[in-house]
Amino acid sequence: MSAEAIGRANPQAHIAMTENRESARTHKSESAADNQAIAAPVPQPTEEEVRKSAEFVSEAVSRLNRGIRFEIDDSTHIIITKVIDKNTNERLRQIP
């Protein structure tokens, strides 16, 4: 039985089917918008923003009697983060 025939035979069923179709169309549209937001490229921070963030983290860590160092590995060019005990200058942790 077609949707039109159902509508003629039972108007309430026709209304429910139409509402379900509209709901599915709206949901599909929202999902597409969500996917576009997820796929949008994230802008890279500027050097100044990175420097300010590093200073902020360093100040917060210093309150815990710890120091933090950010270095760039010469061979891999990966940023290395080291947590240092201020009293002993011992490296407590290194990431990565």
C-alpha positions in Angstrom: 0.0 0.0 0.0 1.4 3.4 -1.0 1.8 6.3 1.4 -1.0 8.1 -0.4 -3.4 5.2 0.0 -2.5 5.0 3.7 -3.2 8.7 4.0 -6.6 8.3 2.4 -7.5 5.2 4.6 -6.0 6.6 7.8 -5.2 10.3 8.0 -3.6 9.9 11.5 -1.1 7.3 10.1 -0.3 9.6 7.2 0.4 12.5 9.6 2.7 10.2 11.7 4.6 9.0 8.6 5.1 12.6 7.4 6.4 13.7 10.8 8.8 10.8 10.9 10.1 11.6 7.4 10.6 15.3 8.4 12.3 14.2 11.7 14.7 11.9 9.8 15.5 14.6 7.2 16.3 17.1 10.0 18.4 14.6 11.9 20.4 13.8 8.7 21.0 17.5 8.1 22.2 18.0 11.7 24.5 15.0 11.4 26.0 16.5 8.3 26.6 19.8 10.0 28.2 18.0 13.0 30.6 16.1 10.6 31.6 19.3 8.9 32.4 20.9 12.3 34.5 17.8 13.3 36.3 17.8 10.0 37.2 21.5 10.1 40.9 22.0 10.4 42.2 23.3 13.7 44.3 26.5 13.3 47.9 26.1 14.4 48.9 28.4 17.3 51.4 31.1 16.7 54.9 31.0 18.2 53.8 33.8 20.6 50.8 31.8 21.8 53.0 28.7 22.4 55.5 30.8 24.3 52.8 32.3 26.5 51.3 28.9 27.2 54.7 27.5 28.1 55.3 30.4 30.5 51.9 29.9 32.1 52.5 26.1 32.6 56.0 26.8 33.9 54.7 29.3 36.5 52.0 26.9 37.7 54.4 24.0 38.0 57.0 26.2 39.9 54.5 26.5 42.8 54.9 22.8 43.3 58.7 23.1 43.8 59.1 21.7 40.3 60.5 23.1 37.1 59.5 22.4 33.6 61.6 22.6 30.4 60.5 22.5 26.8 63.1 21.3 24.3 63.0 20.3 20.7 64.8 17.1 19.9 67.4 17.8 17.2 67.0 14.5 15.3 63.2 14.1 15.4 62.1 17.8 15.8 59.6 16.6 18.5 58.9 18.8 21.5 60.2 17.2 24.7 58.7 18.3 28.0 60.8 17.6 31.1 59.6 18.0 34.7 62.5 18.8 37.0 62.8 18.8 40.8 64.0 22.3 41.7 66.0 21.2 44.7 68.0 18.4 43.2 67.8 19.4 39.5 66.8 15.7 38.9 64.5 14.9 35.9 61.3 13.5 37.4 59.5 12.9 34.1 60.0 13.3 30.4 57.2 13.5 27.8 57.6 11.8 25.3 
